[in-house]
Amino acid sequence: MHSPSAGGCDVGETGGDSGPSAALWTAQALPSVIVLTADALNLADRRFRLPPLSFEDAVAVEGGDRLIERHGAVLRLHLDAAGAEPPAALLPFDRLFEIRAAAAVRLWRGLTGRNPGPNPAALSPERRDRLILALRGLDGSLDGATHREIANSLFATDDIPARDWISHDLRDRTARLVRLGYAMMRGGYRRLLLHPYRGRS
């Protein structure tokens, strides 16, 4: 598995696309990474076994980590170094079991030629937009900008008089965004990995 970087980011390099769907988090950091191991007890019914797994179209990074796409869904896998034939999913009984199980079902659907279905952990456009604003606010604050200057950059507040700014809702909104940006920088980004299950962290 990958070691956390100096910045505390438990993510591997794919060497290719740098978009959000290309990030390959370690199984320890992201519970929706499906860990495949061998079915040591040979529990699978031979009549219903899948063909041997093929990951020829997968994006591979270090070790057994893979990114595969099925019907437009990007799925993250970790293959046991000891082998994964016949395949079985490793699902620890912890508070994140539901996340792991849902990810395994999506993989199974993809491997059987079906649509894996929507990703339950996908952020809404509104949530993504708020995070983008928070990180822009963080950048401004780290560069020494005041909250008023940050707000003007984010929301074009030049036309708000100084006397009205003190009690304006954008003043409070900007402060909240900057606080969120600092929280994300200090490790809070990891809570996004549990979306929408953040209460289980």
N, C-alpha and C positions, 0 to 999 in steps of 0.2 A: 504494500500500500504506500501511497505517497506520504511523505512527512509534511506537517504544516510548514508553510513558508515563514520567513522572518516576520511577516506581517500577521501571522496567525490565520492564514487562509488555507483551509484544508481542501485544496482543489488542484487537479492535475492539469498539465498542458496537453492540448490536443494537437498542437502544431499546425492547425488549419484554421477553419472558420472561428472567428473570435466573438460570434454572436452569443446571446444568452443561452440558447439551446445547446451550444457546443461545450459549455463548461462541464467538466467531468469531476464531480465531487467524490471524495472517498466514501466508502460504505459506512465508516464510523461517523462521518459528519452528516450525511444525507440519508435518512431512512428509506427513501424511495429508490435507492440503488438496490437492484435485485442481486443477491448473492446466490450463484448457482454452484452446487456441489454434486457429488455423485450420490445416487440413491443406494446407499450402502446396504439397506435392508431389502432391496429389490421389491419395494411395495407397489410399484406401478403395474397395473394390469397390462399384460402383454398384448391383449386384444386392442388396447386403446393407446398404446405408446405412440409418441410422436417420432417422426424420422430423426436420425442423428442430427444434432444441432449444427448449423453452418453459419458462421459469422464472417463469411468472405466479404460482405459489403459493410462490415462494421469499421468504425474508426477506432483504432487501437492506440493506447498509450502504454505506460509502463505496466509490467506485470500482466494481470488478467483483467484489467479494466477495459471496457468497451462502450462505445456509443453506437446504437443501432437505430434505424428509422423504419417504422412500419406504418403504412397508411398515413404518413405525415406526422406521426407521433415519435418523438425522440425518447428512447428508453436507455437507461444507464444500468450496466451490468458489471459484476465482478465475478470472474471465474476462479473457482478454487484451484490453487496450484497443483493439488493432487488429482485434478480431473473432474469433469462434470458429465460423465456418461456412465449409466443413464442419468439424465439430469433431474435434479430436485432443487427446490428453492429453500434456502435457509431462513427461517422465520422465528427469531428469538421471541419468547413470551415476555415482552416488556410493555411499557405504556405506549410504545409506538407500533405495536403489532398491527393495528388496523392500517397504518400507512404502508407498512411492508407488504401486507397481504393484498391491498389494493394494487400496489405496483406489480406484484407477482401475477395477479389476474390480468392486468393490462398486457404484460409480456406474453402470457399464455395465449391471450386472444390474438396478439400480433403474430405469434409463431404458428397459429393454426389458420392463418389467412384471413382473420377477421379484423375489424377496426378496433384498435385498443380502447377507443372511447376517449372522452375528455380527461385531461390531467386534473385531478381534484386539487392539486397544489398550485395550479396556475394563478398568477396574480391578475386581478381585474385591471383594465386600463386605468381606472381612477386611482387604484393603489400604486401602479407603476408611475403614473404622473406625479403623485405626491412624493414618492421616493426620489424621483428625478429632481423635483424642486428642493427637497431636503439636501441632496448632495450638492446642488448648485449653491444653496445657501451656505452650506459648510465650506465650500471653496471660497466664497466671498468672505466669510468670517475669518478663515485661516489667512486670507490675504490682507486682513486688517480693515475690511469694510464695516461700516456701521449697519445696524438693522435697517435704518431708513434707506441707505444706499443699496442694500441687498433687496429690499422690497421694491425699490424703483427698477432694479434690474429684472426682477421676477414678474412684477405686476404693473410696471409703468405708473408709479404713484406721484410723478412730478406735479400733477395738478391738485394734489391734496395739500391745503395750507398747513403750515406748521402747527397752528393752534388746534386744527382738527386731527392731526396725525396722532396726538397724544392719546386720544380715545378711539382711534379708528380700528375697525376689526382687522384690517390688514397688518397693523402693527403687531397684534397678538398672534396672528397667523404666521407672520414671518418669524417671530420668536420661537414658536412651536416647531416650525420647520428646521430652524437652525439647531434647536435642541435635538431633534430627531436625527439630523445629520451627524452631530457629535456622537450620539448614542450608537448609530450604525458604525461609525469609524472605530469605536471602542469595543467592537465585537458584537454589537447588536444585530449585525447582518445575519448572524447564524440563526436568529429566530425566524428569518424568512424561510429557512430550510424546513421548518415545521408548519408552514402555512398550509391549510387553515387550522392546524392543530397546535397553535402556539401555546395554549394553556397547559400542554403536557411537558413543556420544557422545564 
